[in-house]
């Protein structure tokens, strides 16, 4: 009686809460034992389609997910009922009919081949028999719907793996019954369009079962005859593409060769569609050509006697690549072809050198043509047309150009230096021939081609790059898109400029001029950053000008952080005196601004200003490094960093950092937590850059970090603490402040964990990484005097046990024998860790983590065997622990198996996996077998 009410709420109640409650209740009802009774009642003719649909869905759910609940002696009755219902709904609601067909398909998959060996022939026979007051067309459509959903249901079924193979084989044998029926219906002149469309859908569904292409050859050819019919076009395309895209189809070369002229015969229809602006038709024909070429290029290349046919197919795909119009506004087809050109090139280059040379003779000209086509397609439309595009269309066009760029880069591997020469000659003709007017779009596209290749390919050897650098200043830049590409092209050649510094004077003024244009902020700043990084030792003559221009632009550009990184690279190569002078002019205004903000009443505007300034300083310190050392991030659990003593004399980075730090405490506290994250970022960059040169500041920074973390705990403070532990904790002078900081953040974090660690996942993650870092050098630090108070050590261990820091546990337990504090803590509280592990195995954690929990058990068994023997028996004595599904005998067996394995870790993992299945009620189920 509740069902109609719940269904009415689900479909018609405007209250979303009522809908959600109804949906939850109905989902429970659908899987209940009572569903077998009410689902048939819901299918009565007097019910509305929505209620009938729920009844059909409930039937499918019970059959597909709870098949084991159905007695075998009821299979035949259930099958008969479903046949009867499908016949009744063949002239009724389409959505109900489909769900009933899916239910019968699921029944067939669960019973074939043993209990229902001739499923498909029986389906055909039942629906071909007349009677029941159902006309032939309706019965035919119902049969086709059933045959269509049968392979689809197989693809999504939950059959165990061994059954999947059996059923796939049985379905493959049933194709002999399906194929003649489909051919008969498709070739009959009096078959309605709806029937033919359903036949094509059915074919699409069956070929996904890897039906041999030789056995579906006739039907695929029939699909080509359906393409001129607009009502059948889409389904015919889908059937053809699915049939020739199956991996196994490449074995049937003779059939593929027959399909080539069929595809080529579509060229006239393709041209007419393009001429008439019929994008759907042109798109579909292109899909067919690309599917044949992309999936079978190697097989067709190997048929040397048919090379002209395949070359014609390649040219047809080239026509699709260069289809008229601008993507994605006037055409959406050309992007489909790009993967084909990758595949064809890979196949050509995979042949032996002798055959490869023959293919290259034919296809290198094709690929040069492809470059021209791609650069034409990459051209921007007119300014007026581009302005009319939506933001989404502009973004799609940008992504499309990136795909073209990637393709050009890949094609370069085949065409080599000749491609660059080709592009250079065309660009030279445009820029030097004043008689022939050329659009800026053409120039931009050629530069884009250069940029695409130079970004990823080493072009230092190319003899055309000097000429290109010489041509760039001659470009009349009066368009934002062209200016952007000029900038990106210069940036792509930054490594070449480092080897040819004399050419910097030709392009650097263009970059500095572009810095002042807000529309060019991304391209100009990124290019300057690349030049400053790659050419910094050749930039001192230009440094004053670069700094002056950058200081003016840094406040105006949206890319100010990148610009500060560029200045860091630039200043790193200057003499120390010049660094100090430039830094003074660069940094002083920001220090003064910070001081002013510190004196003002905290407000949102001030907070954002402080974070912005700290971000600028942080990015400057990221790249400002006079030591010329490689950046060492300190990630992971590597040994403490060993570096040479800092060179004598002033270190401008340290001096500026200290000057900044002295003001940190005064202006950060009022703005917690956002400013604390920015402060940590700035010092993390400084520590990474300076390494041991940062040592004079360790005490001050440790005190400040402790104050920050005690006020409002943040993961960024823990990350910086880990960085300092990594670098400085093994040094006698810096150990006391590091130790004090570690104890403080540990104590604060423990109090957070007691309140609920799940509410602070970022702090949990950073804290565990810090503990792993500490654990790695535990022996070293213990030798230096590292000794947490016992109460804190016990609390820490309990916290790590409750939060299941598995890596920490496996690192710590081997220290039981040689570090007395560890042995004492493990002895007193190791049972807590074991209980947490057992609870996770019992169902508290994902099955994907069982190997890690098994490693903890293995480590306990190996290093704490006497304790584990007692703990296991005590922990597993509790009723219902770790799961109500395991018996006392099963827990005893698990205990004996674990204690027996002190050498074979693989065996322990298998024991844990089997026990967790028992705990979860999954042992022996099909779901567990599939996992």
Secondary structure, 3 states (H helix, E strand, C coil): CHHHHHHHHHHHCCCHHHHHHHHHHHHHHHCCCCHHHHHHHHCCCCCCHHHHHHHHHHHHHHHHHCHHHCCHHHHHHHHHHHHHHHHHHCCCCHHHHHHHHHHHHHHHHHHCCCCCCCHHHHHHHHHHCCCCCCCHHHHHHHHHHHHHHHHHHHHHCCCCHHHHHHHHHHHHHHHHHHHHHHHHHHHCCCCCHHHHHHHHHHHHHHHCCCCCHHHHHHHHHHHHHHCCCHHHHHHHHHHHHHHHHCHHHHHCHHHHHHHHHHHHCCHHHHHHHHHCCCHHHHHHHHHHHHHHHHHHHHHHHHCHHHHHHHHHHHHHHHHHHCCCCCECCCECCHHHHHHHHHHHHHHHHCCCHHHHHHHHHHHHHHHHHHHHHHHHHCCCCCHHHHHHCCHHHHHHHHHHHHHHHHHHHHHHHHHCHHHHHHHHHHHHHHHHCCCCCCCHHHHHHHHHHHHHHHCCCCCCCCCCHHHHHHHHCCCCCCCHHHHHHHHHHHHHCHHHHHHCHHHHHHHHHHHHHHHCCHHHHHHHHHHHHHHHHHCHHHCHHHHHHHHHHHHHHCCCCCCHHHHHHHHHHHHHCCCHHHHHHHHHHHHHHHHHHHHHHHHCCCCHHHHHHHHHHHHHHHHHHHHCCCCCCCCCCCCCCCCCCCCCCCCCCCCHHHHHHHHHHCCHHHHHHHHCCHHHHHHHHHHHHHHHHHHHHHHHHHHHHHHHHHHHHHHCCCHHHHHHHHHHHHHHCCCHHHHHHHHHHHHHHHHHHHHHHHHHHHHCHHHHHHHHHHHHHHHHCHHHHHHHCCCCCHHHHHHHHHHHHHHCCHHHHHHHHCCCCCCHHHHHHHHHHHHHHHHHHHHHHHHHCCHHHHHHHHHHHHHHHHHCHHHHHHHHHHHHHCCCCCCCCCCHHHHHHHHHHHHHCCCCHHHHHHHHHHHHHHHHCCCCCHHHHHC
